[in-house]
Amino acid sequence: MEGSLSVMKHLFDGLKIIDCASFIAAPAAATILSDFGAEVIKIEPPTGDAYRQTGPAPGQPATEHNFPWIMDSRNKRSIAVDLATADGEEILRRLSADADVFITNYPMRVREKLGFDFATLERLNPRLIYASFSGYGDKGAEAEKPGFDTTAWWARSGMMDAVRAAGAPPARSTGGMGDHPTSLAVLSGILMALYRREKTGQGAEVTSSLIASGIWANAFLVQAALCGAEFSPPKPRELASNALATFYQCRDGLWLILSIHNEERLWPELVACLERPDLADDPRFRTKPDRLAHARALIDELDAAFSTRDRADWRARLNARGILFEIVAPVTDVPNDPQALQNDILVPFADSDLKTVNSPIWISGEDKVAPRMAPDLGQHTDEVLREIGFGEADIARMRATKAVV
């Protein structure tokens, strides 16, 4: 083992992943594995993964680039196969026979009909790690129900309701907001199953779902509900119960959020930073219980103070005094965030002038693959078919019958 590791350039060199999934959470787990050197073959239908059509679209940020596809399909090779044909079934069998990981989120009835359910592939390859992903889990009346992160992760988990003020309409999630965190759950299951295989030699089925990940993300509040807690509707900002843990608008219209928990030490620092010594002497705000009891009045005072300077000025002043806060950054600021750039959170593509979002995991002594642009539909079909033993005549025949494109 030590000898083989010594010649590996990347951690997962030689690991073969079949990405037979659509949209974000399940394919994104394969993307992370590819960042560390795994070979990922993406199986798409002849019409292409529907995720290719996600952007740019009405309501999405306007750009000439298909940014969702670029993000979640980097480093992969695409083959376009009609799995409902006999040739498609044989292609999938050959790919799965020596694969290490098979990732899918197809409905169970489709997997069974087309012969790539876990039981079938396990007989073909007992060492296979089969990652099965769904919207609502693999049991119960809603097991076959389609789910997206907006619905199964955000709305069903209680988070959509939890973040809105009383009487306000529910807030939508952003694209992929639940899918990308959920991909880490899929990845974790795959890695644990690979570790188990090292010990036992046996493959395994790994399952996860959007609803499970959403409830886990909202576990702080869900656990309170499980304990029978009584909940109060979230209050509007100006009625927040703690003035030192809420949002403030600066003179230039930009926002920041305070997150001051060690008030005994930081309240005097904040008063000095704001150049409002009168607040320290105000009997309404002398102690933490006083400040909580008069939160509305303190919010009004802090609103007035923060409105006197631009956010960049406040940012420098608050940082200088060690006061815990953060800017409420518009997403257009993130590409130039020095912390994101200096920590390789945003990295350049090897074959494009564009940058991409790095997977949020680093391992000492392990380099990641320089990301490559996402593939065109079926870009690697012929290449992969040759690798799994099909001759040129077979490939030509399959193209003629539209089994592959």
C-alpha positions in Angstrom: 0.0 0.0 0.0 2.8 2.4 0.9 4.5 1.8 -2.4 1.3 2.5 -4.4 0.6 5.7 -2.5 4.2 6.9 -3.1 3.6 7.1 -6.9 0.1 8.5 -6.7 -0.1 12.2 -7.8 -3.5 12.7 -6.3 -5.3 10.9 -3.4 -8.0 9.2 -5.5 -5.9 8.4 -8.6 -7.3 5.1 -10.0 -10.7 5.4 -8.3 -13.4 5.1 -10.9 -16.7 6.8 -10.4 -19.9 6.4 -12.5 -22.1 9.5 -12.2 -25.5 8.3 -13.3 -27.4 11.1 -11.7 -29.0 14.5 -12.5 -29.0 18.0 -11.2 -26.9 18.9 -8.2 -26.5 17.1 -4.9 -25.5 13.6 -6.1 -23.4 14.7 -9.1 -21.6 17.3 -6.8 -20.4 14.5 -4.6 -18.7 13.0 -7.7 -17.3 16.5 -8.4 -15.5 16.6 -5.0 -14.1 13.1 -5.6 -12.8 14.3 -9.0 -11.1 17.3 -7.3 -8.9 14.7 -5.6 -8.1 12.8 -8.7 -10.9 10.3 -9.1 -11.9 9.5 -12.7 -15.6 10.4 -13.2 -17.6 9.2 -16.1 -20.9 11.0 -16.4 -23.7 9.0 -18.1 -26.2 11.3 -19.8 -29.3 10.5 -21.8 -29.1 11.3 -25.5 -30.9 14.6 -24.9 -28.5 15.5 -22.2 -28.8 15.9 -18.4 -31.7 18.2 -17.7 -29.3 20.2 -15.5 -27.6 21.5 -18.6 -30.8 23.6 -19.2 -30.8 25.2 -15.8 -28.8 28.3 -16.7 -28.8 30.9 -17.9 -32.6 31.0 -17.7 -35.3 33.5 -16.9 -34.8 34.7 -13.3 -31.1 33.4 -13.2 -28.1 35.7 -13.4 -27.5 36.8 -17.0 -24.3 35.5 -18.5 -23.2 33.8 -21.7 -21.8 30.9 -19.7 -23.8 27.9 -18.5 -22.6 28.5 -15.0 -24.5 25.7 -13.1 -23.1 23.1 -15.5 -19.6 24.5 -15.3 -19.7 24.4 -11.6 -21.0 20.8 -10.9 -19.7 18.9 -13.9 -16.0 20.0 -14.0 -13.4 17.3 -14.4 -15.9 14.7 -15.7 -16.1 12.8 -19.0 -19.5 12.7 -20.6 -21.0 9.8 -22.5 -24.5 10.0 -23.9 -26.3 6.7 -23.8 -29.9 5.5 -24.2 -30.0 3.2 -21.2 -33.4 1.8 -22.4 -31.6 0.0 -25.3 -29.9 -3.4 -25.1 -26.6 -1.7 -26.1 -27.1 0.9 -23.4 -27.7 -1.8 -20.8 -24.5 -3.5 -21.9 -22.5 -0.3 -21.8 -23.7 0.3 -18.2 -22.9 -3.2 -17.2 -19.3 -3.0 -18.5 -18.8 0.4 -16.8 -20.1 -0.9 -13.5 -18.2 -4.1 -13.6 -14.9 -2.5 -12.6 -16.2 0.8 -11.1 -15.5 1.7 -7.5 -18.5 4.0 -7.0 -21.8 4.2 -8.7 -23.9 7.4 -7.9 -27.5 7.7 -8.9 -30.7 9.6 -8.1 -33.0 8.0 -10.6 -36.3 6.9 -9.3 -36.2 3.3 -7.9 -38.7 2.1 -10.5 -36.5 3.4 -13.3 -33.4 1.7 -11.8 -35.1 -1.6 -11.6 -36.6 -1.4 -15.1 -33.3 -0.5 -16.6 -31.2 -2.9 -14.5 -29.1 -0.6 -12.4 -30.6 -1.0 -9.0 -28.2 -1.9 -6.2 -29.2 -5.6 -6.1 -28.4 -6.0 -9.8 -25.1 -4.2 -9.8 -24.0 -5.8 -6.5 -24.2 -9.2 -8.2 -22.1 -7.9 -11.0 -19.5 -6.2 -8.8 -19.6 -7.1 -5.1 -17.0 -4.5 -4.3 -19.1 -1.6 -5.7 -20.1 1.3 -3.5 -23.6 2.2 -4.7 -24.6 5.8 -3.6 -28.4 6.1 -3.8 -29.8 9.6 -3.5 -33.4 10.8 -3.4 -35.6 13.7 -2.4 -37.6 12.1 0.3 -35.8 8.9 1.3 -36.3 5.4 0.0 -39.2 4.4 2.3 -42.7 5.6 2.8 -45.5 7.0 0.6 -43.3 9.8 -0.8 -40.2 7.7 -1.7 -40.8 8.2 -5.4 -41.8 11.9 -5.1 -39.4 14.2 -7.0 -37.6 16.7 -4.8 -35.5 19.7 -5.2 -33.6 21.6 -2.5 -36.2 24.4 -2.6 -38.9 21.9 -1.7 -37.5 18.9 0.2 -34.5 20.6 1.8 -35.6 24.2 2.4 -39.4 24.1 2.7 -40.1 20.7 4.2 -37.4 20.9 6.8 -38.9 24.0 8.5 -36.1 26.4 7.5 -38.2 28.3 5.0 -40.7 29.2 7.7 -38.1 29.7 10.4 -36.3 32.6 8.7 -39.3 34.8 7.9 -40.6 37.5 10.2 -44.2 37.1 11.5 -46.7 37.8 8.8 -44.0 38.0 6.0 -44.2 35.6 3.1 -41.8 32.7 3.0 -38.4 33.3 1.6 -37.1 31.3 -1.4 -33.7 29.5 -1.2 -31.1 30.3 -3.8 -30.2 27.9 -6.5 -28.3 24.9 -5.1 -28.3 26.3 -1.6 -29.3 23.0 -0.1 -27.8 20.7 -2.8 -24.2 21.6 -2.2 -24.2 21.1 1.5 -26.1 17.9 0.9 -23.4 16.7 -1.5 -21.1 16.5 1.5 -23.4 14.0 3.2 -23.3 11.9 0.0 -19.5 12.2 -0.1 -19.2 11.3 3.6 -21.2 8.1 3.0 -19.1 7.1 0.0 -15.9 7.6 1.9 -17.1 5.6 4.9 -18.2 2.8 2.6 -14.8 2.9 0.9 -13.1 2.7 4.3 -15.4 -0.3 5.2 -14.4 -2.0 1.9 -10.8 -1.7 2.8 -11.5 -3.6 6.0 -14.0 -6.2 4.6 -13.5 -6.3 0.9 -17.2 -5.8 0.5 -19.2 -3.1 -1.3 -22.2 -1.4 0.2 -25.2 0.8 -0.6 -25.0 4.4 0.7 -28.3 6.3 1.0 -29.1 9.9 1.7 -31.8 12.4 0.8 -32.6 16.1 0.6 -35.2 15.9 3.4 -32.7 14.2 5.7 -30.0 16.8 5.0 -32.5 19.6 5.4 -33.7 18.4 8.8 -30.0 17.9 9.8 -29.2 21.5 8.7 -32.2 22.7 10.8 -31.4 20.3 13.7 -31.0 23.2 16.2 -34.7 24.1 15.9 -35.9 20.6 15.1 -34.4 19.2 18.3 -36.1 22.0 20.2 -39.4 20.9 18.7 -38.6 17.3 19.6 -38.2 18.5 23.2 -41.7 20.0 23.1 -40.5 23.6 23.0 -42.9 26.5 22.5 -41.9 28.7 19.5 -42.5 32.4 19.0 -42.7 33.8 15.5 -39.4 35.4 14.3 -39.6 39.1 15.0 -38.9 41.9 12.5 -35.3 43.3 12.7 -36.3 46.4 14.6 -38.0 44.2 17.3 -35.1 41.8 17.7 -34.6 40.6 21.2 -30.8 41.3 21.2 -29.6 44.5 19.6 -26.0 43.2 19.5 -26.9 40.3 17.3 -28.8 41.9 14.5 -28.4 43.9 11.2 -27.6 47.5 10.7 -27.6 49.7 7.5 -24.7 52.0 6.9 -24.7 55.5 5.3 -24.1 54.0 1.8 -27.0 51.6 2.1 -24.9 48.5 2.7 -25.5 46.3 5.6 -23.5 44.5 8.3 -24.5 42.2 11.1 -23.2 42.3 14.7 -22.6 39.0 16.5 -21.4 40.2 20.0 -21.7 37.4 22.6 -18.9 38.4 25.0 -20.7 41.6 25.9 -18.9 42.3 29.2 -15.7 42.8 27.2 -17.0 44.1 23.9 -19.8 46.4 24.8 -17.3 49.2 26.0 -15.4 48.6 22.7 -18.5 49.0 20.6 -19.5 52.2 22.4 -16.0 53.6 21.9 -16.0 52.5 18.2 -19.3 54.3 17.6 -18.1 57.4 19.5 -21.2 57.3 21.6 -19.9 57.4 25.2 -23.4 58.4 26.3 -24.6 54.9 25.6 -22.3 53.5 28.3 -23.8 55.8 30.9 -27.4 55.2 29.8 -29.1 53.2 32.6 -31.1 51.4 30.0 -27.9 49.8 28.6 -25.5 49.3 31.5 -25.7 45.6 31.8 -26.7 42.8 29.5 -30.1 42.2 31.1 -30.6 46.0 30.8 -29.7 45.9 27.1 -32.0 42.9 26.5 -34.9 44.6 28.3 -34.5 47.7 26.2 -33.5 46.1 22.9 -35.8 48.2 20.8 -34.4 51.4 22.2 -30.9 50.2 21.7 -31.6 49.2 18.1 -32.8 52.7 17.4 -29.7 54.2 18.9 -27.4 51.9 16.9 -29.4 52.5 13.7 -28.6 56.2 14.1 -25.0 55.6 14.9 -24.3 53.3 11.9 -26.1 55.6 9.5 -23.3 58.2 10.0 -20.6 56.3 8.1 -20.1 54.1 5.1 -19.7 50.4 5.6 -16.0 50.3 4.6 -15.3 52.8 7.4 -17.2 50.8 10.0 -15.6 47.6 8.8 -12.1 49.1 9.5 -13.2 50.5 12.9 -14.9 47.4 14.1 -12.0 45.2 13.0 -9.6 47.4 14.8 -11.4 46.9 18.1 -11.9 43.2 17.7 -15.7 43.5 17.6 -17.5 40.4 16.1 -19.4 41.4 13.0 -19.6 40.6 9.3 -20.6 42.4 6.2 -23.8 41.3 4.4 -22.0 40.7 1.2 -23.8 40.8 -2.2 -22.8 37.7 -4.2 -21.1 40.0 -6.8 -18.5 40.9 -4.1 -17.5 37.2 -3.5 -15.3 36.8 -6.7 -13.0 39.5 -5.3 -13.0 38.5 -1.7 -9.3 38.4 -0.7 -9.9 35.6 1.9 -11.6 33.4 -0.7 -8.8 34.0 -3.1 -5.9 33.6 -0.7 -7.4 30.4 0.7 -8.0 28.8 -2.7 -11.7 28.8 -2.2 -12.0 30.3 -5.7 -9.5 28.8 -8.2 -8.9 29.1 -11.9 -9.8 26.5 -14.4 -6.8 24.9 -16.1 -8.3 25.2 -19.6 -10.3 28.5 -19.3 -9.9 32.1 -18.2 -12.8 31.5 -15.7 -12.5 30.6 -12.1 -14.7 28.1 -10.2 -15.6 27.4 -6.6 -13.3 24.9 -5.0 -14.7 22.0 -2.9 -14.5 23.0 0.8 -12.0 20.3 1.9 -8.2 20.3 2.0 -5.8 17.5 3.2 -2.2 18.2 4.1 0.2 16.6 1.7 -2.5 16.1 -1.0 -2.8 18.3 -4.0 -6.1 18.8 -5.8 -6.6 18.4 -9.5 -6.5 21.7 -11.4 -10.2 21.9 -12.5 -11.1 21.3 -16.1 -14.1 22.7 -17.8 -17.3 20.7 -17.8 -17.8 18.4 -20.9 -20.0 18.9 -23.9 -22.8 16.3 -24.3 -21.3 13.0 -25.2 -17.9 14.5 -25.7 -16.1 11.3 -24.5 -18.6 8.7 -25.7 -16.3 7.0 -28.3 -13.2 7.3 -26.0 -14.9 5.6 -23.1 -16.5 2.9 -25.3 -13.1 2.0 -26.6 -11.7 1.7 -23.1 -14.4 -0.8 -22.0 -13.8 -3.0 -25.1 -16.1 -1.9 -27.9 -14.6 -1.9 -31.4 -15.1 0.7 -34.1 -17.8 -1.4 -35.8 -19.8 -1.7 -32.6 -19.5 2.1 -31.9 -20.6 2.9 -35.5 -23.6 0.5 -35.1 -24.6 2.1 -31.8 -24.4 5.5 -33.3 -26.5 4.5 -36.2 -29.2 3.1 -33.9 -29.0 6.2 -31.6 -28.0 4.0 -28.6 -25.2 6.5 -28.1 -24.7 10.0 -29.3 
